Amino acid sequence: MVCLGNICRSPLAEGVLQDKACKAGLSWNIESAGTNGYHIGEPPHPLSVKVAKAHGINISDQRSRKFIAEDFDKYDMIYAMAGDVLDDIERISRNKFDPSKVDLFLNELYPGQNRDVPDPWYGPEQGYHDVYAIIDQVCECILKKHLTIINE
Ligand code: 4NP
């Protein structure tokens, strides 16, 4: 799960998908990272922590890190929260970039539409609630798709 700062959107996506995977009995290793590196070592934004906590998910122990090219070696799938993040991922990864392993997160819910998860960083608390709802829907979709594929 990758966004710009790794403090607002992607920590929520990590927390929500990890929670759903655990509850489904899947031992998935979900992590998140940011492309701008401005907040390395910091915990998620207090409003992301608050909104996750309201849904029973603790993301307060996460720490921001920068996305690195080697993430393409480590992970089966890399989701970019927005188009600018996808461009950054391609630039950072150089020859490690593997288009078969990367997609815009919202394309799981709206295939081919290339929509962005809005960045709540610049706005009020409601933005964090709105983003949580979007992320929850997408994570549910990712999990259902996986369970459908393995049960076919
Ligand atoms: P995020 O939001 O990418 O969802 O973590 C942002 C947080 C910080 C900044 C940009 C976006 N920033 O430029 O510091």
Backbone and ligand atoms as CSV (ligand in chain L), in Angstrom:
chain,resi,resn,atom,element,x,y,z
A,1,MET,N,N,0.854,-1.173,0.000
A,1,MET,CA,C,0.000,0.000,0.000
A,1,MET,C,C,0.894,1.228,0.000
A,2,VAL,N,N,0.803,2.026,-1.047
A,2,VAL,CA,C,1.751,3.138,-1.166
A,2,VAL,C,C,1.010,4.461,-1.410
A,3,CYS,N,N,1.374,5.478,-0.632
A,3,CYS,CA,C,0.870,6.834,-0.874
A,3,CYS,C,C,2.072,7.785,-0.866
A,4,LEU,N,N,1.837,9.066,-0.690
A,4,LEU,CA,C,2.954,10.020,-0.736
A,4,LEU,C,C,3.732,10.041,0.581
A,5,GLY,N,N,3.026,10.338,1.683
A,5,GLY,CA,C,3.708,10.525,2.967
A,5,GLY,C,C,3.762,9.291,3.840
A,6,ASN,N,N,2.926,8.288,3.517
A,6,ASN,CA,C,2.781,7.081,4.363
A,6,ASN,C,C,2.366,7.455,5.790
A,7,ILE,N,N,1.517,8.497,5.879
A,7,ILE,CA,C,0.970,8.822,7.203
A,7,ILE,C,C,-0.560,8.927,7.203
A,8,CYS,N,N,-1.192,9.127,6.043
A,8,CYS,CA,C,-2.658,9.282,6.022
A,8,CYS,C,C,-3.355,8.086,5.375
A,9,ARG,N,N,-3.196,7.918,4.044
A,9,ARG,CA,C,-3.978,6.905,3.313
A,9,ARG,C,C,-3.415,5.495,3.449
A,10,SER,N,N,-2.136,5.301,3.109
A,10,SER,CA,C,-1.621,3.915,3.072
A,10,SER,C,C,-1.559,3.232,4.442
A,11,PRO,N,N,-1.331,3.964,5.554
A,11,PRO,CA,C,-1.399,3.256,6.852
A,11,PRO,C,C,-2.797,2.695,7.121
A,12,LEU,N,N,-3.830,3.455,6.671
A,12,LEU,CA,C,-5.203,2.945,6.817
A,12,LEU,C,C,-5.397,1.707,5.950
A,13,ALA,N,N,-4.910,1.754,4.716
A,13,ALA,CA,C,-5.067,0.604,3.808
A,13,ALA,C,C,-4.334,-0.618,4.359
A,14,GLU,N,N,-3.136,-0.393,4.916
A,14,GLU,CA,C,-2.399,-1.505,5.540
A,14,GLU,C,C,-3.218,-2.094,6.690
A,15,GLY,N,N,-3.692,-1.227,7.583
A,15,GLY,CA,C,-4.414,-1.688,8.770
A,15,GLY,C,C,-5.701,-2.415,8.422
A,16,VAL,N,N,-6.440,-1.857,7.466
A,16,VAL,CA,C,-7.748,-2.437,7.115
A,16,VAL,C,C,-7.573,-3.775,6.401
A,17,LEU,N,N,-6.665,-3.852,5.428
A,17,LEU,CA,C,-6.517,-5.133,4.712
A,17,LEU,C,C,-5.896,-6.201,5.618
A,18,GLN,N,N,-4.950,-5.773,6.480
A,18,GLN,CA,C,-4.356,-6.743,7.412
A,18,GLN,C,C,-5.433,-7.316,8.340
A,19,ASP,N,N,-6.306,-6.453,8.809
A,19,ASP,CA,C,-7.392,-6.875,9.704
A,19,ASP,C,C,-8.333,-7.841,8.995
A,20,LYS,N,N,-8.718,-7.520,7.770
A,20,LYS,CA,C,-9.641,-8.399,7.024
A,20,LYS,C,C,-8.983,-9.741,6.703
A,21,ALA,N,N,-7.699,-9.694,6.327
A,21,ALA,CA,C,-6.982,-10.935,5.983
A,21,ALA,C,C,-6.876,-11.836,7.218
A,22,CYS,N,N,-6.507,-11.247,8.350
A,22,CYS,CA,C,-6.386,-12.031,9.596
A,22,CYS,C,C,-7.716,-12.670,9.951
A,23,LYS,N,N,-8.792,-11.886,9.853
A,23,LYS,CA,C,-10.125,-12.401,10.200
A,23,LYS,C,C,-10.557,-13.515,9.243
A,24,ALA,N,N,-10.017,-13.493,8.008
A,24,ALA,CA,C,-10.341,-14.537,7.026
A,24,ALA,C,C,-9.379,-15.725,7.147
A,25,GLY,N,N,-8.456,-15.664,8.115
A,25,GLY,CA,C,-7.509,-16.759,8.328
A,25,GLY,C,C,-6.374,-16.785,7.318
A,26,LEU,N,N,-6.125,-15.637,6.681
A,26,LEU,CA,C,-5.044,-15.572,5.684
A,26,LEU,C,C,-3.801,-14.956,6.316
A,27,SER,N,N,-2.639,-15.570,6.077
A,27,SER,CA,C,-1.415,-15.036,6.682
A,27,SER,C,C,-0.717,-14.083,5.704
A,28,TRP,N,N,-1.447,-13.084,5.253
A,28,TRP,CA,C,-0.884,-12.094,4.338
A,28,TRP,C,C,-0.011,-11.115,5.111
A,29,ASN,N,N,1.083,-10.719,4.503
A,29,ASN,CA,C,1.936,-9.682,5.083
A,29,ASN,C,C,1.681,-8.378,4.336
A,30,ILE,N,N,0.885,-7.517,4.942
A,30,ILE,CA,C,0.561,-6.234,4.317
A,30,ILE,C,C,1.470,-5.175,4.925
A,31,GLU,N,N,2.097,-4.374,4.090
A,31,GLU,CA,C,2.892,-3.260,4.597
A,31,GLU,C,C,2.550,-2.011,3.800
A,32,SER,N,N,3.014,-0.874,4.286
A,32,SER,CA,C,2.790,0.359,3.541
A,32,SER,C,C,4.064,1.184,3.502
A,33,ALA,N,N,4.087,2.108,2.557
A,33,ALA,CA,C,5.263,2.961,2.364
A,33,ALA,C,C,4.809,4.240,1.673
A,34,GLY,N,N,5.685,5.226,1.669
A,34,GLY,CA,C,5.396,6.496,1.000
A,34,GLY,C,C,6.475,6.806,-0.020
A,35,THR,N,N,6.129,7.630,-0.996
A,35,THR,CA,C,7.121,7.932,-2.031
A,35,THR,C,C,7.888,9.215,-1.761
A,36,ASN,N,N,7.355,10.105,-0.875
A,36,ASN,CA,C,8.078,11.381,-0.723
A,36,ASN,C,C,9.091,11.410,0.430
A,37,GLY,N,N,8.970,10.473,1.361
A,37,GLY,CA,C,9.979,10.372,2.424
A,37,GLY,C,C,10.005,11.526,3.406
A,38,TYR,N,N,8.965,12.396,3.377
A,38,TYR,CA,C,8.964,13.569,4.265
A,38,TYR,C,C,8.695,13.206,5.729
A,39,HIS,N,N,8.129,12.035,5.950
A,39,HIS,CA,C,7.685,11.695,7.314
A,39,HIS,C,C,8.311,10.400,7.837
A,40,ILE,N,N,9.452,10.041,7.305
A,40,ILE,CA,C,10.098,8.777,7.687
A,40,ILE,C,C,10.226,8.673,9.200
A,41,GLY,N,N,9.820,7.514,9.735
A,41,GLY,CA,C,9.933,7.252,11.171
A,41,GLY,C,C,8.768,7.752,12.004
A,42,GLU,N,N,7.874,8.520,11.360
A,42,GLU,CA,C,6.737,9.071,12.117
A,42,GLU,C,C,5.575,8.078,12.154
A,43,PRO,N,N,4.757,8.153,13.233
A,43,PRO,CA,C,3.532,7.343,13.252
A,43,PRO,C,C,2.512,7.932,12.280
A,44,PRO,N,N,1.425,7.197,12.002
A,44,PRO,CA,C,0.389,7.745,11.119
A,44,PRO,C,C,-0.211,9.042,11.693
A,45,HIS,N,N,-0.846,9.804,10.824
A,45,HIS,CA,C,-1.506,11.050,11.217
A,45,HIS,C,C,-2.525,10.749,12.332
A,46,PRO,N,N,-2.599,11.620,13.358
A,46,PRO,CA,C,-3.530,11.370,14.474
A,46,PRO,C,C,-4.969,11.107,14.030
A,47,LEU,N,N,-5.407,11.753,12.941
A,47,LEU,CA,C,-6.791,11.524,12.489
A,47,LEU,C,C,-6.947,10.165,11.804
A,48,SER,N,N,-5.907,9.669,11.141
A,48,SER,CA,C,-5.966,8.305,10.599
A,48,SER,C,C,-6.018,7.301,11.748
A,49,VAL,N,N,-5.202,7.571,12.787
A,49,VAL,CA,C,-5.195,6.690,13.976
A,49,VAL,C,C,-6.583,6.685,14.619
A,50,LYS,N,N,-7.165,7.875,14.756
A,50,LYS,CA,C,-8.480,8.025,15.409
A,50,LYS,C,C,-9.578,7.284,14.637
A,51,VAL,N,N,-9.589,7.481,13.320
A,51,VAL,CA,C,-10.643,6.863,12.496
A,51,VAL,C,C,-10.500,5.335,12.494
A,52,ALA,N,N,-9.267,4.853,12.394
A,52,ALA,CA,C,-9.053,3.389,12.426
A,52,ALA,C,C,-9.506,2.824,13.773
A,53,LYS,N,N,-9.136,3.533,14.843
A,53,LYS,CA,C,-9.489,3.073,16.191
A,53,LYS,C,C,-11.008,2.987,16.370
A,54,ALA,N,N,-11.720,3.941,15.766
A,54,ALA,CA,C,-13.187,3.935,15.844
A,54,ALA,C,C,-13.772,2.676,15.193
A,55,HIS,N,N,-12.996,2.059,14.310
A,55,HIS,CA,C,-13.426,0.812,13.652
A,55,HIS,C,C,-12.719,-0.409,14.247
A,56,GLY,N,N,-12.091,-0.228,15.409
A,56,GLY,CA,C,-11.463,-1.354,16.109
A,56,GLY,C,C,-10.116,-1.773,15.562
A,57,ILE,N,N,-9.468,-0.876,14.817
A,57,ILE,CA,C,-8.169,-1.214,14.223
A,57,ILE,C,C,-7.089,-0.279,14.770
A,58,ASN,N,N,-6.025,-0.875,15.305
A,58,ASN,CA,C,-4.934,-0.080,15.868
A,58,ASN,C,C,-3.798,0.063,14.852
A,59,ILE,N,N,-3.607,1.291,14.353
A,59,ILE,CA,C,-2.504,1.511,13.395
A,59,ILE,C,C,-1.393,2.359,14.025
A,60,SER,N,N,-1.502,2.607,15.337
A,60,SER,CA,C,-0.597,3.571,15.976
A,60,SER,C,C,0.859,3.092,16.049
A,61,ASP,N,N,1.069,1.776,15.908
A,61,ASP,CA,C,2.450,1.269,15.973
A,61,ASP,C,C,3.170,1.324,14.624
A,62,GLN,N,N,2.455,1.662,13.566
A,62,GLN,CA,C,3.106,1.770,12.250
A,62,GLN,C,C,4.064,2.966,12.239
A,63,ARG,N,N,5.124,2.865,11.431
A,63,ARG,CA,C,6.051,3.987,11.271
A,63,ARG,C,C,6.286,4.198,9.775
A,64,SER,N,N,6.292,5.458,9.381
A,64,SER,CA,C,6.433,5.781,7.961
A,64,SER,C,C,7.811,5.367,7.425
A,65,ARG,N,N,7.803,4.794,6.242
A,65,ARG,CA,C,9.071,4.491,5.567
A,65,ARG,C,C,8.923,4.851,4.090
A,66,LYS,N,N,10.062,4.953,3.434
A,66,LYS,CA,C,10.032,5.314,2.024
A,66,LYS,C,C,9.939,4.058,1.158
A,67,PHE,N,N,9.166,4.150,0.091
A,67,PHE,CA,C,9.093,3.054,-0.877
A,67,PHE,C,C,10.455,2.893,-1.551
A,68,ILE,N,N,10.885,1.636,-1.703
A,68,ILE,CA,C,12.168,1.371,-2.387
A,68,ILE,C,C,11.966,0.365,-3.529
A,69,ALA,N,N,12.854,0.402,-4.487
A,69,ALA,CA,C,12.750,-0.469,-5.675
A,69,ALA,C,C,12.647,-1.940,-5.276
A,70,GLU,N,N,13.351,-2.319,-4.200
A,70,GLU,CA,C,13.385,-3.726,-3.761
A,70,GLU,C,C,12.024,-4.215,-3.259
A,71,ASP,N,N,11.088,-3.282,-3.032
A,71,ASP,CA,C,9.738,-3.722,-2.659
A,71,ASP,C,C,9.133,-4.593,-3.760
A,72,PHE,N,N,9.586,-4.391,-4.996
A,72,PHE,CA,C,9.101,-5.240,-6.091
A,72,PHE,C,C,9.593,-6.686,-5.952
A,73,ASP,N,N,10.723,-6.895,-5.262
A,73,ASP,CA,C,11.208,-8.269,-5.018
A,73,ASP,C,C,10.424,-8.923,-3.886
A,74,LYS,N,N,10.014,-8.103,-2.920
A,74,LYS,CA,C,9.456,-8.616,-1.672
A,74,LYS,C,C,7.954,-8.899,-1.738
A,75,TYR,N,N,7.225,-8.125,-2.548
A,75,TYR,CA,C,5.755,-8.199,-2.521
A,75,TYR,C,C,5.169,-8.741,-3.824
A,76,ASP,N,N,4.031,-9.452,-3.690
A,76,ASP,CA,C,3.317,-9.983,-4.857
A,76,ASP,C,C,2.542,-8.885,-5.569
A,77,MET,N,N,2.109,-7.875,-4.781
A,77,MET,CA,C,1.252,-6.838,-5.355
A,77,MET,C,C,1.536,-5.506,-4.683
A,78,ILE,N,N,1.581,-4.468,-5.476
A,78,ILE,CA,C,1.836,-3.122,-4.956
A,78,ILE,C,C,0.701,-2.207,-5.426
A,79,TYR,N,N,0.023,-1.581,-4.471
A,79,TYR,CA,C,-1.093,-0.695,-4.795
A,79,TYR,C,C,-0.702,0.751,-4.550
A,80,ALA,N,N,-0.911,1.583,-5.572
A,80,ALA,CA,C,-0.685,3.028,-5.445
A,80,ALA,C,C,-2.018,3.702,-5.150
A,81,MET,N,N,-2.010,4.591,-4.172
A,81,MET,CA,C,-3.252,5.269,-3.780
A,81,MET,C,C,-3.712,6.286,-4.828
A,82,ALA,N,N,-2.790,6.746,-5.674
A,82,ALA,CA,C,-3.157,7.766,-6.669
A,82,ALA,C,C,-2.154,7.765,-7.821
A,83,GLY,N,N,-2.544,8.457,-8.897
A,83,GLY,CA,C,-1.719,8.487,-10.104
A,83,GLY,C,C,-0.341,9.087,-9.884
A,84,ASP,N,N,-0.269,10.157,-9.073
A,84,ASP,CA,C,1.050,10.763,-8.822
A,84,ASP,C,C,1.963,9.778,-8.080
A,85,VAL,N,N,1.350,8.974,-7.197
A,85,VAL,CA,C,2.120,7.971,-6.453
A,85,VAL,C,C,2.624,6.881,-7.412
A,86,LEU,N,N,1.759,6.500,-8.355
A,86,LEU,CA,C,2.154,5.485,-9.341
A,86,LEU,C,C,3.346,5.984,-10.179
A,87,ASP,N,N,3.299,7.254,-10.562
A,87,ASP,CA,C,4.429,7.847,-11.309
A,87,ASP,C,C,5.711,7.804,-10.472
A,88,ASP,N,N,5.580,8.137,-9.173
A,88,ASP,CA,C,6.745,8.099,-8.264
A,88,ASP,C,C,7.298,6.675,-8.154
A,89,ILE,N,N,6.385,5.698,-8.028
A,89,ILE,CA,C,6.806,4.295,-7.891
A,89,ILE,C,C,7.636,3.892,-9.112
A,90,GLU,N,N,7.164,4.291,-10.285
A,90,GLU,CA,C,7.869,3.942,-11.533
A,90,GLU,C,C,9.255,4.595,-11.574
A,91,ARG,N,N,9.309,5.856,-11.115
A,91,ARG,CA,C,10.576,6.608,-11.123
A,91,ARG,C,C,11.562,6.007,-10.117
A,92,ILE,N,N,11.074,5.667,-8.924
A,92,ILE,CA,C,11.944,5.133,-7.869
A,92,ILE,C,C,12.440,3.731,-8.240
A,93,SER,N,N,11.562,2.932,-8.868
A,93,SER,CA,C,11.866,1.516,-9.108
A,93,SER,C,C,12.783,1.270,-10.295
A,94,ARG,N,N,12.790,2.187,-11.244
A,94,ARG,CA,C,13.614,2.063,-12.453
A,94,ARG,C,C,13.482,0.674,-13.064
A,95,ASN,N,N,14.574,-0.102,-13.155
A,95,ASN,CA,C,14.490,-1.394,-13.860
A,95,ASN,C,C,13.794,-2.495,-13.059
A,96,LYS,N,N,13.501,-2.221,-11.786
A,96,LYS,CA,C,12.756,-3.212,-10.979
A,96,LYS,C,C,11.251,-3.091,-11.208
A,97,PHE,N,N,10.808,-1.999,-11.840
A,97,PHE,CA,C,9.377,-1.768,-12.021
A,97,PHE,C,C,8.748,-2.900,-12.821
A,98,ASP,N,N,7.713,-3.509,-12.237
A,98,ASP,CA,C,7.037,-4.631,-12.889
A,98,ASP,C,C,5.552,-4.299,-12.987
A,99,PRO,N,N,5.092,-3.889,-14.187
A,99,PRO,CA,C,3.695,-3.448,-14.314
A,99,PRO,C,C,2.680,-4.527,-13.954
A,100,SER,N,N,3.076,-5.794,-14.008
A,100,SER,CA,C,2.130,-6.869,-13.675
A,100,SER,C,C,1.878,-6.946,-12.165
A,101,LYS,N,N,2.720,-6.280,-11.376
A,101,LYS,CA,C,2.595,-6.349,-9.914
A,101,LYS,C,C,2.040,-5.067,-9.307
A,102,VAL,N,N,1.737,-4.080,-10.135
A,102,VAL,CA,C,1.335,-2.784,-9.582
A,102,VAL,C,C,0.044,-2.292,-10.224
A,103,ASP,N,N,-0.800,-1.655,-9.403
A,103,ASP,CA,C,-2.032,-1.064,-9.943
A,103,ASP,C,C,-2.472,0.058,-9.016
A,104,LEU,N,N,-3.364,0.890,-9.542
A,104,LEU,CA,C,-4.012,1.867,-8.675
A,104,LEU,C,C,-4.977,1.103,-7.778
A,105,PHE,N,N,-4.950,1.430,-6.506
A,105,PHE,CA,C,-5.770,0.755,-5.495
A,105,PHE,C,C,-7.256,0.734,-5.895
A,106,LEU,N,N,-7.767,1.900,-6.351
A,106,LEU,CA,C,-9.203,1.980,-6.666
A,106,LEU,C,C,-9.590,1.217,-7.927
A,107,ASN,N,N,-8.613,0.799,-8.720
A,107,ASN,CA,C,-8.940,-0.023,-9.890
A,107,ASN,C,C,-9.489,-1.390,-9.485
A,108,GLU,N,N,-9.263,-1.797,-8.224
A,108,GLU,CA,C,-9.855,-3.057,-7.752
A,108,GLU,C,C,-11.381,-2.941,-7.669
A,109,LEU,N,N,-11.843,-1.720,-7.345
A,109,LEU,CA,C,-13.287,-1.488,-7.213
A,109,LEU,C,C,-13.887,-0.971,-8.521
A,110,TYR,N,N,-13.143,-0.129,-9.209
A,110,TYR,CA,C,-13.597,0.466,-10.471
A,110,TYR,C,C,-12.562,0.166,-11.549
A,111,PRO,N,N,-12.567,-1.078,-12.069
A,111,PRO,CA,C,-11.513,-1.492,-13.001
A,111,PRO,C,C,-11.346,-0.538,-14.188
A,112,GLY,N,N,-10.114,-0.192,-14.433
A,112,GLY,CA,C,-9.779,0.614,-15.604
A,112,GLY,C,C,-10.118,2.089,-15.502
A,113,GLN,N,N,-10.700,2.525,-14.390
A,113,GLN,CA,C,-11.127,3.938,-14.299
A,113,GLN,C,C,-10.023,4.868,-13.786
A,114,ASN,N,N,-8.955,4.286,-13.280
A,114,ASN,CA,C,-7.797,5.071,-12.818
A,114,ASN,C,C,-8.159,6.212,-11.866
A,115,ARG,N,N,-9.023,5.892,-10.900
A,115,ARG,CA,C,-9.420,6.912,-9.916
A,115,ARG,C,C,-8.398,6.993,-8.788
A,116,ASP,N,N,-8.298,8.180,-8.181
A,116,ASP,CA,C,-7.400,8.391,-7.039
A,116,ASP,C,C,-8.167,8.296,-5.718
A,117,VAL,N,N,-7.532,7.783,-4.679
A,117,VAL,CA,C,-8.050,7.936,-3.319
A,117,VAL,C,C,-7.711,9.374,-2.927
A,118,PRO,N,N,-8.722,10.206,-2.592
A,118,PRO,CA,C,-8.406,11.608,-2.269
A,118,PRO,C,C,-7.463,11.709,-1.076
A,119,ASP,N,N,-6.584,12.714,-1.127
A,119,ASP,CA,C,-5.612,12.884,-0.046
A,119,ASP,C,C,-6.235,13.745,1.054
A,120,PRO,N,N,-6.464,13.177,2.253
A,120,PRO,CA,C,-7.127,13.947,3.313
A,120,PRO,C,C,-6.198,14.920,4.038
A,121,TRP,N,N,-4.896,14.835,3.733
A,121,TRP,CA,C,-3.838,15.602,4.430
A,121,TRP,C,C,-4.128,17.091,4.519
A,122,TYR,N,N,-4.713,17.657,3.462
A,122,TYR,CA,C,-4.905,19.112,3.403
A,122,TYR,C,C,-6.244,19.570,3.977
A,123,GLY,N,N,-7.097,18.611,4.395
A,123,GLY,CA,C,-8.454,18.996,4.781
A,123,GLY,C,C,-8.838,18.621,6.195
A,124,PRO,N,N,-10.137,18.772,6.517
A,124,PRO,CA,C,-10.634,18.513,7.865
A,124,PRO,C,C,-10.860,17.028,8.150
A,125,GLU,N,N,-11.305,16.741,9.381
A,125,GLU,CA,C,-11.466,15.344,9.832
A,125,GLU,C,C,-12.381,14.524,8.936
A,126,GLN,N,N,-13.446,15.162,8.396
A,126,GLN,CA,C,-14.398,14.389,7.578
A,126,GLN,C,C,-13.691,13.654,6.436
A,127,GLY,N,N,-12.658,14.280,5.885
A,127,GLY,CA,C,-11.911,13.654,4.796
A,127,GLY,C,C,-11.343,12.299,5.193
A,128,TYR,N,N,-10.927,12.173,6.437
A,128,TYR,CA,C,-10.351,10.913,6.928
A,128,TYR,C,C,-11.429,9.830,7.046
A,129,HIS,N,N,-12.630,10.254,7.455
A,129,HIS,CA,C,-13.749,9.301,7.522
A,129,HIS,C,C,-14.135,8.845,6.112
A,130,ASP,N,N,-14.165,9.787,5.175
A,130,ASP,CA,C,-14.516,9.459,3.784
A,130,ASP,C,C,-13.492,8.489,3.191
A,131,VAL,N,N,-12.224,8.772,3.446
A,131,VAL,CA,C,-11.152,7.922,2.927
A,131,VAL,C,C,-11.210,6.528,3.559
A,132,TYR,N,N,-11.516,6.478,4.844
A,132,TYR,CA,C,-11.647,5.166,5.496
A,132,TYR,C,C,-12.720,4.334,4.802
A,133,ALA,N,N,-13.874,4.960,4.509
A,133,ALA,CA,C,-14.988,4.231,3.878
A,133,ALA,C,C,-14.575,3.687,2.509
A,134,ILE,N,N,-13.843,4.495,1.747
A,134,ILE,CA,C,-13.378,4.065,0.416
A,134,ILE,C,C,-12.417,2.881,0.573
A,135,ILE,N,N,-11.454,3.044,1.481
A,135,ILE,CA,C,-10.426,2.019,1.686
A,135,ILE,C,C,-11.055,0.710,2.160
A,136,ASP,N,N,-12.026,0.810,3.040
A,136,ASP,CA,C,-12.700,-0.392,3.547
A,136,ASP,C,C,-13.383,-1.137,2.396
A,137,GLN,N,N,-14.052,-0.398,1.525
A,137,GLN,CA,C,-14.749,-1.007,0.376
A,137,GLN,C,C,-13.765,-1.713,-0.557
A,138,VAL,N,N,-12.656,-1.045,-0.837
A,138,VAL,CA,C,-11.667,-1.618,-1.752
A,138,VAL,C,C,-11.037,-2.875,-1.147
A,139,CYS,N,N,-10.711,-2.814,0.144
A,139,CYS,CA,C,-10.081,-3.971,0.807
A,139,CYS,C,C,-11.033,-5.165,0.826
A,140,GLU,N,N,-12.304,-4.876,1.030
A,140,GLU,CA,C,-13.310,-5.948,1.003
A,140,GLU,C,C,-13.327,-6.600,-0.389
A,141,CYS,N,N,-13.227,-5.770,-1.398
A,141,CYS,CA,C,-13.234,-6.228,-2.787
A,141,CYS,C,C,-11.991,-7.090,-3.092
A,142,ILE,N,N,-10.834,-6.656,-2.605
A,142,ILE,CA,C,-9.584,-7.407,-2.808
A,142,ILE,C,C,-9.700,-8.790,-2.167
A,143,LEU,N,N,-10.230,-8.819,-0.957
A,143,LEU,CA,C,-10.358,-10.083,-0.227
A,143,LEU,C,C,-11.359,-11.022,-0.913
A,144,LYS,N,N,-12.513,-10.468,-1.304
A,144,LYS,CA,C,-13.553,-11.284,-1.962
A,144,LYS,C,C,-13.020,-11.866,-3.273
A,145,LYS,N,N,-12.294,-11.038,-4.016
A,145,LYS,CA,C,-11.732,-11.490,-5.298
A,145,LYS,C,C,-10.785,-12.654,-5.064
A,146,HIS,N,N,-9.928,-12.519,-4.049
A,146,HIS,CA,C,-8.981,-13.586,-3.724
A,146,HIS,C,C,-9.723,-14.862,-3.330
A,147,LEU,N,N,-10.727,-14.723,-2.474
A,147,LEU,CA,C,-11.454,-15.916,-1.993
A,147,LEU,C,C,-12.213,-16.576,-3.143
A,148,THR,N,N,-12.730,-15.776,-4.084
A,148,THR,CA,C,-13.424,-16.330,-5.258
A,148,THR,C,C,-12.451,-17.112,-6.122
A,149,ILE,N,N,-11.265,-16.548,-6.342
A,149,ILE,CA,C,-10.269,-17.203,-7.195
A,149,ILE,C,C,-9.824,-18.542,-6.577
A,150,ILE,N,N,-9.530,-18.524,-5.256
A,150,ILE,CA,C,-9.010,-19.771,-4.668
A,150,ILE,C,C,-10.089,-20.831,-4.493
A,151,ASN,N,N,-11.366,-20.419,-4.509
A,151,ASN,CA,C,-12.455,-21.401,-4.344
A,151,ASN,C,C,-12.990,-21.906,-5.679
A,152,GLU,N,N,-12.450,-21.372,-6.787
A,152,GLU,CA,C,-12.953,-21.799,-8.103
A,152,GLU,C,C,-12.501,-23.203,-8.456
L,1,4NP,P1,P,-0.601,10.584,2.480
L,1,4NP,O1,O,-0.872,12.158,2.733
L,1,4NP,O2,O,0.157,10.503,1.172
L,1,4NP,O3,O,-1.970,9.999,2.383
L,1,4NP,O4,O,0.205,10.105,3.669
L,1,4NP,C1,C,0.170,13.090,2.729
L,1,4NP,C2,C,0.854,13.336,3.893
L,1,4NP,C3,C,1.890,14.248,3.891
L,1,4NP,C4,C,2.228,14.911,2.724
L,1,4NP,C5,C,1.543,14.656,1.546
L,1,4NP,C6,C,0.506,13.731,1.556
L,1,4NP,N1,N,3.299,15.852,2.725
L,1,4NP,O5,O,3.589,16.423,1.662
L,1,4NP,O6,O,3.951,16.072,3.763
